[in-house]
Amino acid sequence: MKRTTAVPSPYNGMHVGIIMDGNGRWANARAMPRTAGHRAGVRTVRKIIEAATRAGVGTMTLYAFSSDNWSRPTPEVSALMRLLRRSLQVESKRCLENGVRLTVVGRRDRLPSPLLRVIQEAEAVTAHGRNLHLRVAIDYSARESIMRAASLAGADATNRERFAALLAQANHDPFPIRDVDLLIRTGGEQRLSDFLLWECAYAEFYFTRRMWPEFTEEEFLKALVDFEARERRFGGVPAAAAS
Ligand code: FPP
């Protein structure tokens, strides 16, 4: 799949956030270790990045490891760190080929140094990608990001645009990020789990009972089509009522 120039698309510029939940349950249901579920999850990640690029989505943020996930058993955390390192290495090559810019959101001071090196390398080599901005959230807590931005803001915290720029800085983002338009969560739960709290102020939600390893391109496109049918009012009134 190659698409080096942006094409007109109804989803151009759109920001999709995804909480990729259900890897562990998917594996348990098959009598496999949870880590096998995470490996299967990486295959879904690849398919959905390709689908998002083809659909013309502007920004996509994937919740790969929350700051609260450190509380999982040490072997699972270590396996996830290794898997993230290997998959970011592989995916960054594909991102480069497909004009995808890859950046990582979240704290960096607690990550193993081999993973940190891969992140820095991936961000450097994909920096010119223009088809899709893929953000991978690792050691991420929305509350903590907001607090970091607030501490940078000082007296400037009353201006939303300025604060959004500081939030981008706190998240290592190259520029202020558009609010989330559509938030997808797999795995049957219906909660935000400290993901993009600021950016989801007016997000539309799409929940599916499907576990992340079995989430498909078809269902991703279904979520986009479903989103198109929503009426977004941003606190206003329906267009018909305004006339
Ligand atoms: C949630 O399922 C999933 C995770 C904590 C890890 C997700 C990470 C990946 C799929 C790797 C991503 C890689 C890249 C390159 C973006 P869970 O373990 O909470 O599942 P459960 O709710 O069934 O226990």
Residues whose N, C-alpha, C, O or C-beta is under 5 A from the ligand:
A	BS01	FPP	M20 D21 G22 N23 G24 R25 W26 H38 G41 V42 V45 L62 Y63 A64 S87 L88 E91 V136
